[in-house]
Amino acid sequence: MENERKVDGDILYPVVEIFQSCQGEGFNTGREVVFLRMGGCNLACPWCDTSYNDFKMMDSDAIFAAVETFGIKSMIITGGEPLVVKGLKSLVKRFKHCGYWIAVESNGVTVAEDGILNLFDYITVSPKACYADLYVSGSSVCKADEVRVAAEDNVLDFCHKVSKMITARKYYLSPCERDGVMNIEQTIRLLGWLNQSNSDCEWLLSLQTHKLCGMK
């Protein structure tokens, strides 16, 4: 997506919200962080629970000041889809210069800026099975710290494809929430079948614990 620009040339970024919480899923569960949720997305998953089109435009000074108020040097940039935001590389560099640990959560379909992945301390890719055809070698993210696949349906074949396409330290299967209900039992059964049939890597269960305990 194209960002609007100020007269002085400073980039304006689409920001849905900035808030403090604990990471609720994956390897970093329990880590206290500031979430920077960017607006806009290159996908439209039918079960998405994020209002990624409800954002305001903020410059880097405003974003930096908002994040600094929490006094936490750990930040997760999420979305929507942050890696399609133009100029994100410049913003990440500013926070890195100030000593921040920065993670990113992405659907992994494409990356707008060359070299931006090298700036992150932790990369989570959450490939979407309903858009399996968009994951093409050479344009999609191919290396991450962790992969999280939502069990939106029978995703066994998709998980096998993902484990060959994306090299990661951890692979997770997560329940998919629809209308406030998580398909936890189905996910557990899929996880068992996946590990019995997949010799490439070990898959783990990742729950959205922040939702289970009522955190944001």
C-alpha positions as CSV (number, residue, x, y, z in Angstrom):
1,M,0.0,0.0,0.0
2,E,1.2,3.5,-0.7
3,N,1.7,5.8,2.3
4,E,0.7,9.4,2.2
5,R,3.6,11.8,2.7
6,K,4.0,15.1,4.5
7,V,5.2,18.2,2.8
8,D,8.6,17.8,4.6
9,G,9.0,14.3,3.1
10,D,8.5,12.4,6.4
11,I,6.5,9.2,5.8
12,L,3.1,8.8,7.4
13,Y,2.4,5.3,8.5
14,P,-1.0,3.6,8.8
15,V,-1.4,2.7,12.5
16,V,-4.4,0.8,14.0
17,E,-3.2,0.8,17.6
18,I,-0.2,1.0,19.9
19,F,-0.6,-0.9,23.2
20,Q,1.3,-2.7,25.9
21,S,0.6,-6.4,26.7
22,C,2.2,-9.8,26.8
23,Q,2.8,-11.9,23.8
24,G,0.1,-14.5,23.9
25,E,1.2,-17.2,21.4
26,G,4.2,-18.9,20.0
27,F,7.7,-19.2,21.5
28,N,7.7,-15.7,23.1
29,T,4.5,-16.3,25.0
30,G,4.6,-14.2,28.2
31,R,7.1,-11.7,27.0
32,E,6.0,-8.2,27.9
33,V,6.1,-6.0,24.8
34,V,4.6,-3.0,23.0
35,F,2.5,-3.9,20.0
36,L,2.6,-1.7,17.0
37,R,-0.3,-2.8,14.8
38,M,-0.1,-1.5,11.3
39,G,-3.1,-0.9,9.0
40,G,-3.8,-2.5,5.6
41,C,-3.3,-6.0,4.4
42,N,-2.7,-7.8,1.2
43,L,-5.1,-10.6,2.1
44,A,-8.6,-10.8,3.3
45,C,-9.0,-14.0,5.4
46,P,-12.6,-14.7,6.2
47,W,-11.9,-15.4,9.8
48,C,-9.6,-12.4,10.5
49,D,-10.4,-10.7,13.8
50,T,-8.4,-7.5,13.2
51,S,-9.9,-4.2,12.0
52,Y,-6.9,-3.6,9.9
53,N,-8.6,-1.0,7.7
54,D,-9.5,1.2,10.7
55,F,-6.3,3.2,11.1
56,K,-4.9,6.7,11.3
57,M,-1.8,8.1,9.7
58,M,1.1,8.8,12.0
59,D,4.6,10.1,11.4
60,S,7.7,8.4,12.9
61,D,8.0,11.0,15.7
62,A,4.4,10.4,16.9
63,I,4.9,6.6,16.7
64,F,8.2,6.8,18.6
65,A,6.8,9.0,21.3
66,A,3.8,6.7,21.8
67,V,5.9,3.6,22.1
68,E,8.4,5.3,24.4
69,T,5.7,6.1,27.0
70,F,5.5,2.5,28.0
71,G,9.2,2.2,28.9
72,I,9.6,-1.2,27.4
73,K,12.4,-1.9,25.0
74,S,10.6,-4.8,23.3
75,M,8.2,-4.3,20.4
76,I,6.2,-6.5,18.1
77,I,5.2,-5.0,14.8
78,T,2.0,-6.7,13.5
79,G,-1.0,-6.0,11.4
80,G,-2.8,-6.2,9.1
81,E,0.3,-7.0,7.1
82,P,3.3,-4.8,8.2
83,L,5.7,-6.0,5.5
84,V,3.7,-4.3,2.7
85,V,3.9,-0.9,4.5
86,K,6.2,1.4,2.5
87,G,9.0,3.0,4.5
88,L,8.8,0.5,7.4
89,K,12.5,-0.1,7.1
90,S,13.3,3.5,8.1
91,L,11.0,3.3,11.1
92,V,12.5,0.0,12.3
93,K,16.0,1.4,11.9
94,R,15.1,4.3,14.3
95,F,13.9,1.9,17.0
96,K,16.9,-0.4,16.5
97,H,19.2,2.6,16.9
98,C,17.6,3.2,20.3
99,G,18.2,-0.4,21.5
100,Y,14.9,-2.0,20.9
101,W,14.3,-5.7,20.5
102,I,11.9,-5.9,17.6
103,A,9.8,-8.8,16.3
104,V,7.5,-8.9,13.3
105,E,4.5,-11.0,12.6
106,S,3.7,-11.4,8.9
107,N,1.7,-13.6,6.6
108,G,4.9,-14.0,4.6
109,V,3.4,-13.6,1.1
110,T,5.7,-10.8,0.0
111,V,8.2,-8.2,1.3
112,A,8.0,-4.6,0.1
113,E,11.5,-3.5,1.0
114,D,14.8,-5.3,0.3
115,G,16.8,-6.1,3.4
116,I,14.2,-5.3,6.0
117,L,14.0,-8.8,7.4
118,N,17.7,-8.5,8.5
119,L,16.7,-5.8,10.9
120,F,14.3,-7.9,13.0
121,D,15.4,-9.8,16.1
122,Y,12.6,-12.3,15.7
123,I,10.4,-13.2,12.7
124,T,7.1,-14.9,12.8
125,V,5.4,-16.0,9.6
126,S,1.8,-17.1,9.7
127,P,1.1,-18.6,6.2
128,K,-2.6,-18.8,5.3
129,A,-3.9,-22.0,3.8
130,C,-6.8,-20.2,2.1
131,Y,-4.2,-18.3,0.0
132,A,-1.8,-21.2,-0.6
133,D,-1.4,-20.4,-4.3
134,L,0.2,-17.0,-3.4
135,Y,3.2,-18.6,-1.6
136,V,5.7,-18.8,-4.4
137,S,9.4,-19.5,-4.0
138,G,11.5,-16.4,-4.6
139,S,8.9,-13.8,-3.6
140,S,7.6,-15.2,-0.2
141,V,9.5,-15.1,3.1
142,C,11.6,-18.3,3.1
143,K,13.3,-18.1,6.5
144,A,11.8,-17.3,10.0
145,D,12.3,-17.9,13.7
146,E,8.9,-19.5,13.9
147,V,6.0,-20.5,11.6
148,R,2.4,-20.4,12.9
149,V,-0.3,-22.0,10.8
150,A,-3.9,-21.5,11.7
151,A,-6.0,-24.7,11.5
152,E,-8.6,-23.0,9.4
153,D,-9.5,-26.4,7.8
154,N,-7.7,-29.6,7.1
155,V,-4.3,-28.0,6.6
156,L,-2.1,-31.1,6.7
157,D,-1.0,-30.9,3.0
158,F,-0.5,-27.1,3.4
159,C,1.7,-27.6,6.5
160,H,3.9,-30.1,4.6
161,K,4.3,-27.6,1.9
162,V,5.1,-24.8,4.4
163,S,7.8,-26.9,6.2
164,K,9.6,-27.3,2.9
165,M,9.2,-23.7,1.8
166,I,10.0,-21.9,5.0
167,T,13.0,-22.8,7.1
168,A,12.3,-22.1,10.8
169,R,13.4,-23.0,14.3
170,K,9.9,-23.7,15.5
171,Y,6.7,-24.8,13.7
172,Y,3.3,-24.2,15.4
173,L,-0.3,-25.2,14.6
174,S,-2.9,-22.8,16.1
175,P,-6.6,-23.1,16.6
176,C,-8.7,-20.9,14.2
177,E,-11.4,-18.7,15.8
178,R,-14.7,-18.1,14.1
179,D,-17.5,-16.2,15.7
180,G,-15.8,-16.4,19.1
181,V,-15.3,-20.1,19.0
182,M,-11.9,-21.8,18.7
183,N,-11.6,-25.2,17.1
184,I,-9.2,-26.5,19.7
185,E,-10.2,-30.2,19.5
186,Q,-9.9,-30.2,15.7
187,T,-6.5,-28.5,16.0
188,I,-5.2,-31.1,18.5
189,R,-6.3,-34.0,16.3
190,L,-4.7,-32.3,13.2
191,L,-1.5,-31.8,15.2
192,G,-1.4,-35.5,16.0
193,W,-1.9,-36.5,12.4
194,L,0.6,-34.0,11.3
195,N,3.4,-35.2,13.5
196,Q,2.7,-38.8,12.7
197,S,2.9,-38.2,8.9
198,N,5.6,-35.5,8.8
199,S,9.2,-36.5,9.0
200,D,10.6,-33.0,8.1
201,C,10.0,-31.3,11.4
202,E,8.2,-31.3,14.7
203,W,5.0,-29.3,15.0
204,L,3.9,-27.8,18.3
205,L,0.6,-26.4,19.6
206,S,0.2,-22.7,20.0
207,L,-2.8,-21.3,21.8
208,Q,-3.9,-17.7,21.9
209,T,-3.5,-17.6,25.6
210,H,-4.1,-13.8,25.8
211,K,-7.7,-14.5,24.7
212,L,-8.1,-17.5,27.1
213,C,-7.2,-15.3,30.1
214,G,-8.9,-12.1,28.9
215,M,-5.8,-10.0,28.0
216,K,-5.8,-7.7,25.0
